Structure formats: C-alpha cells, structure tokens
Amino acid sequence: MKKFTCVQDIGDLHTALQEAFEIKKDHFKYQHLGHNKTLMLVFFNSSLRTRLSTQKAGLNLGMNVIVLDINQGAWKLETERGVIMDGDKSEHLLEAIPVMGCYCDLIGVRSFARFENRDDDYNEVILQQFIQHSGRPVFSMEAATGHPLQSFADLITIEEYKRTPRPKVVMSWAPHPKALPQAVPNSFAEWMNAADVDFVITHPEGYELDPKFVGNARVEYDQMKAFEGADFVYAKNWSVAQGENYGKVINKDRNWTVSSRQMAVTNNAFFMHCLPVRRNMIVTDEVIESPNSLVIPEAANREISATVVLKRLLESL
Ligand code: CP
C-alpha cells in the first residue's frame, strides 16, 4: 500500500479485518518492521485520539515518531501558489513538504476542510500536495473530505459487536453549535457501502452528503423511521455539504439529539460516535453512558486501525 486516503486503498475488507484482529491479539507482532524507520505526523488541526493512537501504532511497529503541530512553533505556511508572500506567512508549503519528507519514511497529515472553497476542499488540495511533493507514502489522519483511520476503526468495532451477519447500521445527523466538516460521515458512508451491512443515512433536508459518498445507502429523512430495527446507531454532526450554504449550519433542532426516545425503537442498538462529542447536543448523557455505548471501544480500535495501515505502508517501502 503506497497511500491511505480512502477505503479502496485498503483493498479487501475481510483480509483487512483479519489483520486487525491478529494485531489486536498481539499489538507488537510486527515490531521489527519499523526498526530505524521514522514516522512523521503533521497536524494542521487539533487532535486527541488520532495523535495518541497513531503515535502508539508507530511505537507498536518499532518506529521513531516525530509530531509537528503546524500552528504551534512552525513557520506560518502559505498554501496558495502564485501569492506574493509579503504578509505574515514565512514559508510555502511547496518547500515545507519536501523538507519534511527528508526527515522521515512515512507521513500522516491532518488537514480539515477550510470551508473557503468547496472545490478546494473536495479536491483535497493540501493532502494531495503531500502525496505529490513529499516523496513518501502519505496517509490521512482526517483530511477535508475523509477520515479513513476512523472509519476502519468503526468497521472493526461493528465486526466485533454485531449480533447478526448483516446488521442494520444507521448514521444519523445530530445538532451541533458550530460548523463541522463532512469528513467523518463521508468516510463512514464510504466504508459502510463497502462492508456487508444494511446501511441507512438519516438527516434533515438540506444536509445531503455528496452522492459520491452516499453511494447505495438508503436516505431517510424521518429519523424515527430510520432508527426502527437498527443494530448500530452512528451519530455525527456535519455542516451543509453542497450548494450555496456549503459549510454552514442551517439547523440546530435538538429533536435530532440521540436520546432514549429514538433508541427505544431500535433492535437494542449499540451507540457509536467518533468523539469528541458534545453531550446533550449530539447524544444524551443517558445514551452515551449506557451499556450499549461503544464510544470507548471505538477509540481503542483507532490504535488497531492505525497499526494495520502503518504496517502495510512499511511493507511497501
Ligand atoms: N475521532 C478523532 O479523530 O478524534 P481526534 O479529533 O481527537 O483525533
């Protein structure tokens, strides 16, 4: 595997899941692979889980790990080509990226949607520049339109907890005070479309995701109807994904907050969320603290998904 930005990069999901469960039994099984290899993690945005789980995955594989927070101590970076750099940005990304590539063997990048220009976000201009100019295998630690390490961890979690061979998985929009990117719901949809599940997406009108990610999912605007018989409920907020309101919040209806009212019509569903989560906006205290809440096992599986991905990238060197 030369890069990891989407579900296609991981190939056959059954094989990837088997590898994940093998690593889950022994996190250090492939420790020899990373000897004298350096992992660089570049963050343009904040993180708790991705930072820690990906560092841990690098250590599991015997790698040296360097973390760079672009906004804390690095030069302020210009990202547009052709700009006269007479402002506060001291370095251009087109020099910074190959320099970073000089110091490592693999590069992970976190660079969220900026909501300035939808085409730039959906063309993944920052991530693509790392792929083109670093000279190293690159993996996404959540980019503008996808968060594949999260979705792989979510898939591992569903595989571990499913009670039927083909569970019903419902991804539900939920309210949030601020505009959030579509990366997590896009990726989750992409991975669920590739997995053997009955997948339903529910959201208020106006929050339609890009059809490229919706794929064959059933879209149901009535949240209660969508939740009927669900085995897994995956809650997430996202901002408007298309059209003139791209990146905006047009609905804060707390009737969409996942509570025991909606969970009552499910098939005793498990509750999932990628975290961080705003309690009593996205989900009530009662649901997230219930025995059916999988938010901590999901976060734990971030170490597993990252270890599988780094292992495969190391094997390609
Ligand atoms: N789920 C997730 O990616 O968490 P962080 O933003 O804390 O890394």
Residues whose N, C-alpha, C, O or C-beta is under 5 A from the ligand:
A	BS01	CP	S46 S47 L48 R49 T50 R51 C274 L275 P276
